[in-house]
Amino acid sequence: MCDFPFFSLVCTGEIFELKAELNSDKKEKKKEAVKKVIASMTVGKDVSALFPDVVNCMQTDNLELKKLVYLYLMNYAKSQPDMAIMAVNTFVKDCEDPNPLIRALAVRTMGCIRVDKITEYLCEPLRKCLKDEDPYVRKTAAVCVAKLHDINAQLVEDQGFLDTLKDLISDSNPMVVANAVAALSEIAESHPNSNLLDLNPQTINKLLTALNECTEWGQIFILDCLANYTPRDDRESQSICERVTPRLSHANSAVVLSAVKVLMKFMEMLPKDLDYYGTLLKKLAPPLVTLLSAEPELQYVALRNINLIVQRRPEILKHEMKVFFVKYNDPIYVKLEKLDIMIRLASQANIAQVLAELKEYATEVDVDFVRKAVRAIGRCAIKVEQSAERCVSTLLDLIQTKVNYVVQEAIVVIKDIFRKYPNKYESVIATLCENLDSLDEPEARAAMIWIVGEYAERIDNADELLESFLEGFHDESTQVQLQLLTAIVKLFLKKPTETQELVQQVLSLATQDSDNPDLRDRGYIYWRLLSTDPVAAKEVVLAEKPLISEETDLIEPTLLEELICHIGTLASVYHKPPSAFVEGSRGVQHKRLPGSAGSGESADSPDTGSAAGVSEAPPAVIPSQGDLLGDLLNLDLTPPTTSGPPPAPSSGMQMGAMDLLGGGLDSLVGLLHRTDTPQSPQLSHQSPSPPDYSPTEVGPGDHAGPVKARSPAMGAGFGAPPTAMPASFPPPVSGGLDDLFDLGGSVGMPMGAYSPPKSIWLPAMKAKGLEISGTFARRAGVIQMEMTLTNKAMSIMTDFAIQFNRNSFGLAPAGPLQVLTPVGPNQSIEVALPLSTVGPVMKMEPLTNLQVAVKNNIDVFYFSSQYPISMLFVEDGKMERQVFLATWKDIPNDNEAQFQIKDCHLNSDAASSKLQGSNVFTIAKRTVEGQDMLYQSMKLTNGIWVLAELRVQAGNPNYTVTCISKERCVHQGSSYRSNMLEF
Amino acid sequence: MIGGLFIYNHKGEVLISRVYRDDIGEAGLKAEQPIISRSVPKPVSCLKRNAVDAFRVNVIHARQQVRSPVTNIARTSFFHVKRSNIWLAAVTKQNVNATMVFEFLYKMCDVMSAYFGKISEENVKNNFVLIYELLDEILDFGYPQNSETGALKTFITQQGIKSQVPTKEEQSQITSQVTGQIGWRREGIKYRRNELFLDVLESVNLLMSPQGQVLSAHVSGRVVMKSYLSGMPECKFGMNDKIVIDKQGKGGGSEEAAKSGKQSIAIDDCTFHQCVRLSKFDSERSISFIPPDGDYELMRYRTTKDIILPFRVIPLVREVGRTKLEVKVVIKSNFKSSLLAQKIEVRIPTPLNTSGVQLICMKGKAKYKASENAIVWKIKRMAGMKESQISAEIELLPTNDKKKWARPPISMNFEVPFAPSGLKVRYLKVFEPKLNYSDHDVIKWVRYIGRSGIYETRC
């Protein structure tokens, strides 16, 4: 039986001896022998050979001996199921014992003998014990049901134990209630859909009563169970909160945190203007702070949870910064967590203190901690503008210490500071350059290269610096390589004369010698850009960068909400949903925060919408990589569809043939232009729209994003440029391109904007034979007036010109009317006039009325037309979720317009993607009673935001739209309607 | 819930292993762990042994310092706490309540200490049967059950199960106590002399900048009681809590309230032993309870306002060239001159490259301890409103270490006979209507001890 001969020898000898002792007549000797057996078992020796002898000792009235034998049984029964049956009789007998302690012991142990055969014998005794007169037996039996369920779930259901268990919730003894709740919660977890723990106000009331009376552990079970309940209304929510708050003073931290969980969850339901809401917020802070004086392990768990709470409700702890100051003797895990929270709580009010602390930490011993402290200084600079200057000077001080990792970390954060405050702190570049040689980490090297490239015009020897990096190009990590490529291209564009050689060198390194498709593709794009149109290249590469966000490492809101529901548990420690680390069916169900008060009304609903929006696009916050992972696990991502044109050009790229590539692009352009709007959804796959590609969201991590994440963005990028290229890069597009190249971020360029069919604006009769029919469209971010001029007169028409009257949105021709050839009799000509929105403004009635004057060699003609408001929706009309919510609330009700759209046979998703084509962005989606509610935002060219709620009911072709805006614009309706009718 | 609980010695050998659930230590762990221990026997117990070994290899024997008290190895989570050389680890595969698991591990330590004193390898080995028995009782299928030592001692004893043939009444008394509402106290306790000892133990924490600015300071206090009272007494505890006194002041407007109002303290937060009726505290802010018998901690509290800082440390560090440091530290006692502080110890860190130290101190004894990289200055007693000083010359070995010395803070230990938070016990009333003793018959002792927590001054 033993693996090693030596061991088996010892085992046999020992076992023989033990066997003799076990069969001895003397009770004491027997007991000692069993003790020895257990001792051997503990240290991992195999004593299963003694099974029959030990089981023989079971029949005894000595409780201690009995317990020992039971212990043995629990360990070995599984390996010897046949022999385990021998013990059954004793168990059954013990369950009838007059001593409740023995009855309980028997039922407890039987549940632990995890042998399927035994379970059927267990049922009868268990049923009796569940109804035992003694509470001690009942509370043990309640747990036993959970044990049995774990072995044989079907049996438990068939035998009706679940109902008995439910009855125990009404037991008179609080501990029985607590254990029954614990058992039911566990069983319910493996049956996500069953209504096992059907919590209703009556049972909740019972639980709350038991809460006051049971042990600390029981209180935890009950509170954790309460947290799964969703109160019917805010009043019930408040009354539960009131009864739970006293638990915040319990000595057991687990009771406190579980109470915090219940309160955090139920608070969502309370109206924010309620006095009680404020009181509750105030009550939460002290117990959370007290948790920090517990043992370090508990502090750690508490801090991980506080990190979540601070993200969800920063107001709770905003005045408690000091308690998160790091103590010299704190264990490292506590230090790191405290630092994290300090940054989150940093604000203008406390920044001086925080900075002084961080500076102190940066001189400590632990490398990880020091790095994080340095990084924190940078984050403070970005978060609190007033402190930026002080932060930068602190960082410079730290760089002077010349401690290698401090310097590297400082450079990484300084790069971010440059991004946030352009043209402000560049004077420090010289100091940074001094430390060039000491940088050996990819992130720091990449950051330094970025700085050199970005400010090449101010660094005299930028070319030398970059060249020095280029020597070991192939040994660098991808991150550095990509950065170096971009930096040298930037340098070239800024100082073209002296750096031609350098740029050629890097392009050939990137395109010919590299196996990395990312690098190669980026190289080719630059190459092509530079060779075809240097001006465009400049616009693309040196375009203005979007500002970086203030908060970093925020947990994605949907995940955060789920984690709030798991406060105190492992999920909150790992900051991952349970499904990420729990196997099997348990914990797979995602918990959600309840909706706020009156969720039927529109005011607060986007909030809940975000909770329900599983299929929704992740919002614009940039999650850190780790969180993203959790997020991916969370979302059921359909594989990104790269159907349609993109593969073609990219394969062309890889072949490296410029002409081929050009041809490919041109043909694509043609293709795209021919394609009419109705097919646009198919094309919109190409635009790197956030919903499909969450990896592209890695965004302004600025070149730090993983390779994998970037690839789809690049792939998608190929799809996008064709529309833009022929127009020789109009500015908005180049911004988007730059993003793609430079940041791996994404700016959507929806192409399927709706445009109505052409109608006759100016009949020939009124204009001496000139007939003008036309329409408005938004193509690639530019508003166009597309006209067909038909000459129905007998003579040739030439010298066309156009002018607009002042109008509501300041529309004006962006250039002269491009009619170069004369228009002969019965000839017609298509012309597209790009429009700008910077002309003089005057309110028109109706709002979208446009008065136009057209002149030709014959005369001047006047006509008026109406444009669809949708063409004024700009591409960056996607509002951030939080902003959306806040704005929605701010706008008074009378700015609201509601109307119906009839006969639309689309589901909400199709509608949403369709509208996205017209720059109507869906921010959140929520399903209430079969009704899909889409929350959408759009921005007009004059900067007015319009928010809308679209209700779609399955099977009902009529949609309801509610529009609001800060300015009253009732005309919204018409535009929406026209957009929808298009379907 | 908790899947298993293991106790290891410092070498990583298993002293106690109790598995509650089969899910821990399955396939994932097996694949990850090569053969580690030869003593791993047959398939019998190999499931649990995988978890046991995984923890040993990844945490106890890990090369680097442990970075988190929660470790996830192959989808199995390990929670651990360490008591001297002994590791306690709880293992689970589910999304358990992490706070509860740690609270339970601490509780487990408390229970074990209550039974056999210090948790050491020897004690654990000698009491392993008892520990198994306790584990069986206080953790059922991974769910913590009643863990109050008072209740447990009624039926689990070191001499084996107490009364071999308990009477029926006794049995039901035991069970009703274990499961009952007052699980911490048994009925029928009798003392000839009813006595109460009440200790207010405070630890005062301070972090001060070199310039003498208080960066953070708080007192975490405990009210610890020893009660030897007969029957089921109802107790009521009162202290100079600002909220209570203000309320009384408003109600009565009496002079007394106004007078005591001055001495009241603002308590930031407090937590109570489970015997205290929390809902009553929440509504009336009165602390009423039926006390456990013997030792227990009634409450913990925290204050941050108006703290009396018993000592002030004034450091002066001067670098003389690259090989010499001059350090001068002055301590000032800041309390009534009639009181005496005890066990004063000042710890002044020295750089790692210290070669020699010369010390002069006015009072007490000072020593340079090379192994601890610190000068330790001890003073047995010091009265209030005094000051004392130490000066040291530290000689340094020249190094080419670029990194500057981090200058850890100067820390201090002491004990003072008052409560630095200003907390005063106003009353502790005992009512026992069934037995014939009254509040006046109970002998009560009150003592205040203020100790240093983390009392640091940066230099």
Boltz contact constraints between the chains, C-beta under 6 A:
constraints:
  - contact:
      token1: [A, 35]
      token2: [B, 129]
      max_distance: 6.0
  - contact:
      token1: [A, 42]
      token2: [B, 17]
      max_distance: 6.0
  - contact:
      token1: [A, 44]
      token2: [B, 39]
      max_distance: 6.0
  - contact:
      token1: [A, 46]
      token2: [B, 41]
      max_distance: 6.0
  - contact:
      token1: [A, 46]
      token2: [B, 42]
      max_distance: 6.0
  - contact:
      token1: [A, 46]
      token2: [B, 44]
      max_distance: 6.0
  - contact:
      token1: [A, 48]
      token2: [B, 44]
      max_distance: 6.0
  - contact:
      token1: [A, 63]
      token2: [B, 161]
      max_distance: 6.0
  - contact:
      token1: [A, 64]
      token2: [B, 160]
      max_distance: 6.0
  - contact:
      token1: [A, 64]
      token2: [B, 161]
      max_distance: 6.0
  - contact:
      token1: [A, 67]
      token2: [B, 133]
      max_distance: 6.0
  - contact:
      token1: [A, 71]
      token2: [B, 132]
      max_distance: 6.0
  - contact:
      token1: [A, 79]
      token2: [B, 44]
      max_distance: 6.0
  - contact:
      token1: [A, 99]
      token2: [B, 171]
      max_distance: 6.0
  - contact:
      token1: [A, 100]
      token2: [B, 171]
      max_distance: 6.0
  - contact:
      token1: [A, 100]
      token2: [B, 175]
      max_distance: 6.0
  - contact:
      token1: [A, 134]
      token2: [B, 175]
      max_distance: 6.0
  - contact:
      token1: [A, 135]
      token2: [B, 179]
      max_distance: 6.0
  - contact:
      token1: [A, 136]
      token2: [B, 175]
      max_distance: 6.0
  - contact:
      token1: [A, 136]
      token2: [B, 178]
      max_distance: 6.0
  - contact:
      token1: [A, 136]
      token2: [B, 179]
      max_distance: 6.0
  - contact:
      token1: [A, 139]
      token2: [B, 179]
      max_distance: 6.0
  - contact:
      token1: [A, 143]
      token2: [B, 140]
      max_distance: 6.0
  - contact:
      token1: [A, 143]
      token2: [B, 141]
      max_distance: 6.0
  - contact:
      token1: [A, 143]
      token2: [B, 143]
      max_distance: 6.0
  - contact:
      token1: [A, 147]
      token2: [B, 141]
      max_distance: 6.0
  - contact:
      token1: [A, 173]
      token2: [B, 179]
      max_distance: 6.0
  - contact:
      token1: [A, 175]
      token2: [B, 179]
      max_distance: 6.0
  - contact:
      token1: [A, 182]
      token2: [B, 143]
      max_distance: 6.0
  - contact:
      token1: [A, 212]
      token2: [B, 279]
      max_distance: 6.0
  - contact:
      token1: [A, 213]
      token2: [B, 181]
      max_distance: 6.0
  - contact:
      token1: [A, 215]
      token2: [B, 146]
      max_distance: 6.0
  - contact:
      token1: [A, 215]
      token2: [B, 183]
      max_distance: 6.0
  - contact:
      token1: [A, 216]
      token2: [B, 274]
      max_distance: 6.0
  - contact:
      token1: [A, 217]
      token2: [B, 144]
      max_distance: 6.0
  - contact:
      token1: [A, 220]
      token2: [B, 100]
      max_distance: 6.0
  - contact:
      token1: [A, 246]
      token2: [B, 278]
      max_distance: 6.0
  - contact:
      token1: [A, 246]
      token2: [B, 279]
      max_distance: 6.0
  - contact:
      token1: [A, 246]
      token2: [B, 282]
      max_distance: 6.0
  - contact:
      token1: [A, 249]
      token2: [B, 271]
      max_distance: 6.0
  - contact:
      token1: [A, 249]
      token2: [B, 272]
      max_distance: 6.0
  - contact:
      token1: [A, 249]
      token2: [B, 278]
      max_distance: 6.0
  - contact:
      token1: [A, 250]
      token2: [B, 271]
      max_distance: 6.0
  - contact:
      token1: [A, 251]
      token2: [B, 271]
      max_distance: 6.0
  - contact:
      token1: [A, 251]
      token2: [B, 272]
      max_distance: 6.0
  - contact:
      token1: [A, 251]
      token2: [B, 273]
      max_distance: 6.0
  - contact:
      token1: [A, 252]
      token2: [B, 103]
      max_distance: 6.0
  - contact:
      token1: [A, 253]
      token2: [B, 99]
      max_distance: 6.0
  - contact:
      token1: [A, 253]
      token2: [B, 103]
      max_distance: 6.0
  - contact:
      token1: [A, 254]
      token2: [B, 97]
      max_distance: 6.0
  - contact:
      token1: [A, 254]
      token2: [B, 99]
      max_distance: 6.0
  - contact:
      token1: [A, 254]
      token2: [B, 100]
      max_distance: 6.0
  - contact:
      token1: [A, 254]
      token2: [B, 103]
      max_distance: 6.0
  - contact:
      token1: [A, 257]
      token2: [B, 99]
      max_distance: 6.0
  - contact:
      token1: [A, 286]
      token2: [B, 268]
      max_distance: 6.0
  - contact:
      token1: [A, 286]
      token2: [B, 269]
      max_distance: 6.0
  - contact:
      token1: [A, 287]
      token2: [B, 269]
      max_distance: 6.0
  - contact:
      token1: [A, 290]
      token2: [B, 269]
      max_distance: 6.0
  - contact:
      token1: [A, 290]
      token2: [B, 302]
      max_distance: 6.0
  - contact:
      token1: [A, 293]
      token2: [B, 220]
      max_distance: 6.0
  - contact:
      token1: [A, 297]
      token2: [B, 69]
      max_distance: 6.0
  - contact:
      token1: [A, 297]
      token2: [B, 81]
      max_distance: 6.0
  - contact:
      token1: [A, 297]
      token2: [B, 102]
      max_distance: 6.0
  - contact:
      token1: [A, 298]
      token2: [B, 102]
      max_distance: 6.0
  - contact:
      token1: [A, 300]
      token2: [B, 69]
      max_distance: 6.0
  - contact:
      token1: [A, 301]
      token2: [B, 98]
      max_distance: 6.0
  - contact:
      token1: [A, 301]
      token2: [B, 99]
      max_distance: 6.0
  - contact:
      token1: [A, 322]
      token2: [B, 216]
      max_distance: 6.0
  - contact:
      token1: [A, 325]
      token2: [B, 216]
      max_distance: 6.0
  - contact:
      token1: [A, 327]
      token2: [B, 454]
      max_distance: 6.0
  - contact:
      token1: [A, 328]
      token2: [B, 408]
      max_distance: 6.0
  - contact:
      token1: [A, 328]
      token2: [B, 409]
      max_distance: 6.0
  - contact:
      token1: [A, 333]
      token2: [B, 67]
      max_distance: 6.0
  - contact:
      token1: [A, 333]
      token2: [B, 68]
      max_distance: 6.0
  - contact:
      token1: [A, 363]
      token2: [B, 406]
      max_distance: 6.0
  - contact:
      token1: [A, 364]
      token2: [B, 406]
      max_distance: 6.0
  - contact:
      token1: [A, 365]
      token2: [B, 406]
      max_distance: 6.0
  - contact:
      token1: [A, 402]
      token2: [B, 402]
      max_distance: 6.0
  - contact:
      token1: [A, 403]
      token2: [B, 403]
      max_distance: 6.0
  - contact:
      token1: [A, 568]
      token2: [B, 97]
      max_distance: 6.0
  - contact:
      token1: [A, 568]
      token2: [B, 99]
      max_distance: 6.0
  - contact:
      token1: [A, 569]
      token2: [B, 95]
      max_distance: 6.0
  - contact:
      token1: [A, 569]
      token2: [B, 97]
      max_distance: 6.0
  - contact:
      token1: [A, 569]
      token2: [B, 98]
      max_distance: 6.0
  - contact:
      token1: [A, 570]
      token2: [B, 77]
      max_distance: 6.0
  - contact:
      token1: [A, 570]
      token2: [B, 95]
      max_distance: 6.0
  - contact:
      token1: [A, 570]
      token2: [B, 96]
      max_distance: 6.0
  - contact:
      token1: [A, 570]
      token2: [B, 98]
      max_distance: 6.0
  - contact:
      token1: [A, 571]
      token2: [B, 95]
      max_distance: 6.0
  - contact:
      token1: [A, 573]
      token2: [B, 70]
      max_distance: 6.0
  - contact:
      token1: [A, 573]
      token2: [B, 98]
      max_distance: 6.0
  - contact:
      token1: [A, 578]
      token2: [B, 95]
      max_distance: 6.0
  - contact:
      token1: [A, 581]
      token2: [B, 75]
      max_distance: 6.0
  - contact:
      token1: [A, 582]
      token2: [B, 94]
      max_distance: 6.0
  - contact:
      token1: [A, 582]
      token2: [B, 95]
      max_distance: 6.0
  - contact:
      token1: [A, 587]
      token2: [B, 95]
      max_distance: 6.0
